[in-house]
């Protein structure tokens, strides 16, 4: 029946939104940061400004 077509589009839209959210959350939470072992020292340079 053509009257039920908007309901099918709405279900399809929600299906795509749910899969999009699941896909993004899995990508976000499954990313593993590699531990940074090297430490670096910041160079401190003092400038004497003569105004």
N, C-alpha and C positions, 0 to 999 in steps of 0.2 A: 504494500500500500504506500502511496506517495506521502501520506500524512506522517508516516513514521520515519521518513528520511532524516529530518533534523535530529531525532534521537540517535540515530546511527552515527551521524557526523559528530555529535557531542561525545558519544562513547569512544569513537576513534580519536578525537582530540584529547580526551582524558588519558587514553592509552598511550599516546605519544608523549604527553606531558609526564606521565608516571615513569615511562622508560627513560626519558631525558633526565629526570631527577635522579633515578637510580644509577644511570650511567655516570652522571657527573659526581655523585657522591662516592661511587666506587673508585673513580679516578682520583678524587681528592684524597680519600683516606688510604688508598693503597700505595701512594707515592712515598718512597723511603728516602729520607735525606741521608747522604753519606756523611759520616762524622768527620769533622775537620780536625785533623791532628796537629797541623802546623799552626804555631802562634807567631804573630808578628808584632814587633814593637813599633809604636807610633813615633815618628821623628818629631821632636819638639824643636822648633826653631823660633827663637825670640827676636823680634824685630824692634829696633829702637827708632821710633819716628821722631824726627826733629821738625817741629812745626814752626 
